[in-house]
Amino acid sequence: MVTDEELEIARRIAAEVVLKMGDKYWPIFEMVDAECARRAERRARLDKCLSEKSDMAGTAAQLALPATGARSGKALSIRRNTSAS
């Protein structure tokens, strides 16, 4: 999986390629830029949800979530990227 940091680097490189090599490379920039935006939106939605106060507030341990993915059988891994974009 491509990390958020790697994706941001690719985004900058794609922008430079478009500026130096022309608009025929625009679709590549657009694809990478859209993925960056999707990831940022997802992070923002998760952060908003996790910061809301409610009667149901709790940790994953309190909710007794399974340690593995239901369909994949792979262990769940949750990373939070705190670097500024």
Secondary structure, 3 states (H helix, E strand, C coil): CCCHHHHHHHHHHHHHHHHHHCHHHHHHHHHHHHHHHHHHHHHHHHHHHHHCCCCCCCCCCCCCCCCECCCCCCECCCCCCCCCC
